[in-house]
Structure formats: structure tokens, C-alpha cells
Amino acid sequence: MSLGEKWRAYSFVQFAVVDREEDVYRVTEQLYDLENNRNELRAETSSPFYRATVPFAPHLFGSGKTTFCLSYLELVQRFRETSLSSFASDASRKEFLDKLREAFLLYVDFTELKPIDPKEKSLEWAVHYLLFKSACLKSGQGEPDLDECFKVFKLRTDVLIKKIREVLNMRPDQCLLVAFDEVGTLDESYGDFDFERTQDGKVFPYNDFFGIIRGLCKEDNVFFIVVGKSKGLSIKNYTSSVSKVLLHFISLSPLNSSSIVEFLEKSHLEEQTQSRVCDILCSPSFSVNELAEALLECTGGVPGLLTRAVNMLLNYVQTRGQPFRLKKDCLSCMNEDGFRTVCSEPFVTRISTLDEDRRSVLDMLLMMALYRIPFKADDELNSGSYLFDAVTEMGFYRYPIDDNTFQVLFPKVFIINLNNASSFSLLEKILLGSLNMEPVDCFFSSKCRVFEGIVATRLVLILSSKVRNEFRELLGRLSAIWKDMKLPIHGPSPVDYMMSVSRGEARSESNKKRKTYGNNEWERIFHAALCFDRVSIPVEANSYSPDIMFKLQSPVKLKFLMVGVAFKGLRKSEGIGWSDIIEEAKKFLYPVFNEFLSQALECYHCMLIIVSTKLALNVASELGNQSRCYTSGMRIGGNSFTIPPNCELVILCERDVEMLIDREVLNGLERAFSTSDNPSFGDLGFNLLRRARGSFLSLQESWNSYNSSVRSIIGSARCEWNMFENIL
């Protein structure tokens, strides 16, 4: 069976529409706002501050925008007795909701928009005609005559809406909801229409389009939803000031595990309406809940990826003739190259074809996703729609925190395929690899403080570099094992580090198991990422260690080092004491030695690095204000702890911590985390993240510069050798 036959992405399923309660509520409020203020919009002396309100969903493929438009009225009916019951809190809102239940939906595909005679360059005439043509095709009347339409309508909105109602056999008081889809077509239509130009010659086609929408909004009982692959925030800013239209973002959240269960249970094969998708995919020993968890881990709950994944799983199961029996079988199937390629191909293609300006912010977005840093769509630092539109254009998913605050989501199936692309930098590959190691629920809550994440990335870049640096030399002086390994390290293994769960996140007993790693989960992580498959780090109520782990291999001999990095006492005014250090050492070094190193060959070693921005006075005094390494058999803390065989404990002094993270970034992070484990975007500061990125790029550039020098030397040597051969 060929790859194409095994992993077809064709849709043969009747997928159910699930979730979207918050989006439905928000859109309904915005439509009511237009209805409630339509007289203000129509009045000749209307307030200069009033804006026509239009729900707007600027997303790329896979977010569910078209499905949301087509199913909005169905969802209103479904949620009328639940989430929308609070909306209808007074008589006028209840009356509006009752009218909305009987509304007529007219779907208008903007990919059909084109210049037409007799007013060839008029966008307004093209939009009016497309509206009427869509109504005629919807009613089965066929495409209307252009000349006759122009003579009748004459660009009068009242005549246009009246004729549309007649064609659709609507009552005059019945609501008409127009869903404009694929408005991103306007981005490619600069030469097709005579758009208004600014004094410097720039064209903003969405100003013209939403100006047309504003005119149509003056007609009674007419409403609009606009979606499409468009530059969201820039459009919002332009139209608010020029077209006097206030765009409200439809956030379109990814689906969670319970919503995916509903999605699977309500979806049927189109040709066999009695056959549920979950019944075909699941055997009695493999539940729909397990299938939902597997799909969530793979797709992140992104509707477009989810539907592609389900279609491919169905095709795979039907060709095999049997359903999945175990979750690991399903996950193994999703990890196959063909599955990943077909599922994520549109996304990877999109990123691969971006211009350099957009690609240049990819590592910023990766850091924001990895460190769970939210961004505000209208933040003054986000001038020119910098982040919001970059996420949209790259095809990534915005996970909404509230109406105006978002996080970046990278679905796992997307990450895996993206990371195989050859054009990505070392920094981007490290960040992608880090994202790939985490369970999908880590994408939605802060499980790694930014301090830890930045230090982790710095460490990987330092250890991957072929250029000498202070930190490597320091460890070489302190540690006999490190010196013997003769870094730089061999292979890409440091990319496979992972971060432990956050200590500051509140957990109830009911969600503790889902939010934390159990022993079996630690074993899986060690096996997959570190190849230490028999180690169980105990998980206690308030004890997680270490924060970062990765495995190093010597480039010159068969020698492996498992490294753990523990961050302690970052906010303790008295600093980190010996009891804190011993606690970390016991939690990490003992399990690794007892369960693995005691039976392993001499080529395996373990090191724990303690990182603190402030050491307790007695610790600093004993260390002599210098970093120190304690090796096998040495005692610390008043002889209360002995370093196990083949293990080392490194305690960094405050000065040497700055080799991992520069003082300016460190001060900013300490201020941001002084009150919260999960600071807001404003507390953290976008410029702070820029500086952190700059410190990464300086290491990467040194590495690139070294490689370029080596290539140059090799090239010169080859030239000299060729000359020598010619002489001979």
C-alpha cells in the first residue's frame, strides 16, 4: 500500500459541531449591540464615537471559522436554554434572541468576488452583486443577469436587501444573517479594484469593504459575521478609525478532551449514518476517552487538525479491518511519518513559504508558546499587529485567555513535522524539540517558569556550541566527569530536555493526577527523552525535582552523563540553605543511583546542578563565594548527606549563575515573578523577552561564526591541495 493510499485525508464523515459556547455568547451580544444601536447608526446626527459592531474571526486554516459561521444559528438554538439563558436577562434581549432563532443565514464565499461590468473597478458593486447572486443560488434560481441587477439596485442598500428578502422568501421583519467567509481574498485584490489610497499611496482594502458593511448595517434586521485568512489586528485598527466599524474578535478556542469525546460520539460516517466514529475506532478495551486523549495530545484540539486526524485514523482502521485495542497503538499510528505529513502539510507549507520578516519572529513565538507567555492583541508594545498577525499568518493557533489576551499553541503533530524541515536555525530546533517533549495540557497552563525555560535553552546552546565559553570551562575545572567527557557534546540529545510541573499552581485532589506526573509518567519521559528507562522520581504533594533534565554523550568515547538542574529559593529573602540543597540531592541523585547507576556500567554518570540567585550566608561562606563540585563519597550539610557513586553535585555561586542568564534579564524576571508564578504579559514585558532572545542569538551566532570559519579553512585547504595536485 502506498503512502497516499494508507493516509488519505479525504472527508467521508459527518462531523458534529461541538463546544463554542463562549464564542456563541459573545457573537450574540455583538449582534444585539448592533440591533440596539441601529437608529444611532442611521441618524444623520449620529455620535462620531458610535461604531457598527461586527463579529470578526481572523484565523488561518484549521480553526473552525467556516463551520462556526454555518452552524451559528444551530448553536444559538442549542444553547438557548443553557449558556444563552443568562443573555436573555431582560425583555428586550429575550425578544432579540427569539428573533435570532428564526433568522435566515446567507453564506457568502469571498473567493467568488471579482470585478464586474458595468462598474468594473467598484468594490461596492462587486460586493452587492455577490450578495444577491449568493441569495439567488441559495434559492435555486441560478445566476442573475448583471446588467439588469445594476439597473435595479443602483448601489442602493435598501433595494438590495429588499430584493434578497424576496428571493429568499423572507418576511420583512425576519433577521438576515450574512456570513462573509474567506475575506482574506482582499489581500490579493489590490490591482482588481479602485481602492482608496492614503496620501503616501498605500492601499487598505478592508477599509473600503467594512465601509460597505457599515452602509448595509443601516438596514433593519440585517447582521454580519466576517471570517477569513486575514491580518486581524491591523484590519481592526484601520477599520475602527476609518470605516467606523468596531470589529470584535471571535476567539474560536481549541477543543478540550470532553469536547473531543462529544465530537467523536456525535460524528457518523456519511454513508452509514448509524455508525458512530468512536465505535469504529475503539474496541471494548480502548475507550472513547482514551481516543480523545490521544487526539488531544496529537492535535492540540485544533478542529482542522482534529478532523484530518480522525479521517486518517478511520481510513487506517478500515484498511486493517479492526479497531484500535490500546492507546499506545493509536499513538504509535499517529507518530508514523505518513500520518504526520498529511495532517500537518498545509501548515508546514505555509511557514516554509513565509518571507524573512515573518520568519524572523518564529523563535519569539516558539518561546512564548514554550514559556506560556500571553500577549494582548491591543498592547501598545504590539504595534503594527506584530504578534497577533504573525501568529495568524504562520498558521499557528491562538489560545484565548480572555477577550483580548492570547497564548500561542503549537499542536504536536505540527511540531514534529516542522522540526524535520532543514531551514530552521539551531535555536528554533531546540525550542521545537522542547515543545514536543511536553504533554499537550502543558500548553495551556504555566508548568515552567520563564526563568527555568530561559536557563534551559541557554544551557543547551552553550553545550551545543563548538566555541569555547566561560561556563563550559568552569564546569571542566569543577567536574572530573565533565572534563573527561571532552565537550562539545555529541548529537542533538540536549534538545530532548523537559521541564517539571510548576510549584505555584493550585491543585485540588480531583485534578492532581491529571496536572502532575505520576511515577509511570516519569518512567515514560526518561525512556523517551533520556533513554534511562528504569528510573522513577517520586512525586509528592509539593516536591518536584529537578526542573530540567537532559542527557549528554561524549563525542570521543562511550560515556553518558544525565544532568539535572534544580532552581531553588529564587524568592527566599534569606537565600537557599544546606537543607534545601540536600532535599534536592536526595530527590534526584538517590533514585537515579539506586534504580539505574548501581547496576549500570562505568560509562554512565549523573550530575545535579543547583541554581539559585541568592545563597544563604552559611552556604556562601563555606563555598568561599565560588561555585563548587562535590563528587562521589563526599559529605555535605554537616555530613548528613553522602554523594552516591558515579554522581556529582554542583552548586553555582551567584556570580556564575549570570553566565546562564544575564543580569538585565535576571533582574526583570525577578521583578515579574516577585508576586506570581504566572505573571501577566505586562508584568513580564515584551522587551524582556527580546533581550532573552538576543542572548540566545549571540550564542547561536558564535556557533554559526565558528562553523563558517571552519568551512572557510576547509575550503582554503581544498584549494591549496588542488593547486598542489595541478603542480604535480
Summary of the structure (lengths in Angstrom):
residues: 728
radius of gyration: 30.0
end to end distance: 56.1
largest distance: 100.1
contacts: 2351
relative contact order: 0.07
helix: 53%
strand: 13%
